[in-house]
Amino acid sequence: MEEEWTIQFDPDFERNFRKWHKRHPESCDQAIIRIHCYLEKWLNNPLLARGFNLPGWIHPEGRGILAVEQAGRSNLAEVRLYFWPDPATHELWLIRLGVKPNQYADIAYCHEWLVRHHQGHEDQDPYP
């Protein structure tokens, strides 16, 4: 049996999450619910083979970075939770949470984070 995936947090993620959670609590909560759903129903599901399709609410953002969109009512703020699945360690790194208007800056932050914290891994398959 393969090693189970776990969630890890970038040290700045907690501060970043608190900032957006104050403004958009329900949207942020929905994004966290979805990341847990992805962890349990996709990554830690022994019935899914390697190379499966991502759920429609997860989007690749380049260099192995993925983004989760929140679910829920249509009047929620559009938030994105950016993460990186490390196939070598089976760790799902939560990097950043942000709103749609800031997505380009958030994606750039995540790409820089990957270079700073996990050099050498960015060329690995982003779809574990």
N, C-alpha and C positions, 0 to 999 in steps of 0.2 A: 504494500500500500504506500502511496506517495505521501510525502510530508504535507501537512495542512498549511494553508496560507494564513498569515496573521497580519494584522494592521499595525503599522508603525507611523509615527508622526514626525514630520519635520519640526525642529524646535520652534520655528516661527508660526507654525500652523495654528496653535492654540490661540495666540494673540490675534491672528488674522480671522479665525473663526468667531471669536468673541466680538470683534468689531462688526462683522456683517450680521451676526446673530441678533445683536441689539436692534438693528434696523429692519431685518427681515427674518424673524424667528421661524415662522412656519416654512418658508422656502428653504432655509438652512437645515431644518429638521428633516424635511423631505429628501434633501440631497444625502444626508447621513443614512437615512433609511435605505436609500437605493444602493449606497456603497456596501452596506451590510447584506443586502439582497444579492448583489453581485458576488460578494465573498462566499456566501453560503450556497447559492443556487448555481453559480457558474464555476468559480475557482475550486471550491471544496466539494464539488459534486463528482463522485467517482464514475457516474454514468456518462459524463461528457468527455469526449476525446480531445486531445490536443488539436488546436487549429479550428475550434468551433467558431461560429459567428458570434460577434458581440451583440448584446441586446441593443435595440434601437435607441435607447437613451444614454448610451456610452459612445463617445466619438473620439477617434484618434486625433491627436494634436501635433503629431510629429515627434521623432526621436524616442518613441515609446511612451510618451506622455498621453494619458487618456483623460477625458472629462466626462463627468456625470451631470446630467441635467436633473433638476428637481422634478417631482411629480406633484399632483394635487390639483387644486382649483386653478382655473385659467387666469385668475386675477392675482396670482402670486408673482413676486419679483422673479425675474429670470436669473437664477444663480447657477454657477458652474463650480463643481468640486473637481479640482485637478489632482491626479494621482499617477503613480508609476508602479507597475507591478514588476518586481525584481524576480525573474525566473530562477536565478541562481540560488536565492535564499528563501523563496516563497514568502516574501514580505511585500505587502501592499502599502506603499508609502503615500500618505496623504500630505500634499505639498501646499496647496493654496485653495482658498475659496474666494470667489469674486462674483460680481454682477456682470451681465452681458456687455454693457458698454466698456468695461475694463478688460475684456477678454484678451486682446492682443498683448497688453502689458503683462497680464497674468501668465499667458503662454510663454512669453519671453522670459519671465521670472523662472518658470518651471524648467525651461531649457537650460538656463544658467545654473539652476539648482542641481540638475542632473550632472552637469560637467563638474561642478564643485564637489558634490558629495558622492558621486558614483561613477567616476571616470572609468572608462573601459567597459561599462555595461550598456551604454546608449546604443550600441549596434546590435544588441540582442533582440530576439523576437519579442515584440511588445504584447503578443497575444499568447499568454501561457496556456 
